[in-house]
Amino acid sequence: MSANTASSAATKAIMFALVAGGAVIFLPSMMLLVIGMLPTMAAMLTDRRREKYATLCVGCMNFTGVLPYMIELWTQDHSYEHAWRIIGDPFTWLVMFGAAAIGWAIFFVAPGIVGMFIAMRADQRVDRLRRRQRDLVEEWGPGVAGSKDRDEKEAEAGAAGQKNDPKNE
């Protein structure tokens, strides 16, 4: 076993002990947090992308729904009874899970809105470039507009006509 592996295992064991000890000390908060963050856990399990965008959207909004009740628990009475009272209130569930639903809505709607915005900006840029091209054509002539191929074909046709012209022979 290498030193890095042993160090990593020891770090994980220490972190687990700290989290488990904190969970025991702050059990009413952990109960509220685990129950309130169930939609985030569901999003984490169903999100197949490596970036976990659904988990991020749902998790952030879900946490904003849980946070006021966590603060209430911390500031008033950090006890099991108060935690169960908060968990037992249907309005609490509505706020926590409603915030998670808003996270899902953001996850599903935001890409379409961003796509429409990008397409609109691209169309505006194309229109601006076409106006600029028209201005340049008016100022410099049709050769500047990319009609170089047409001018070259006319020149080639003219040169071919001169070769076949009996006057040039």
Disulfide bonds with the S-S distance in Angstrom:
none
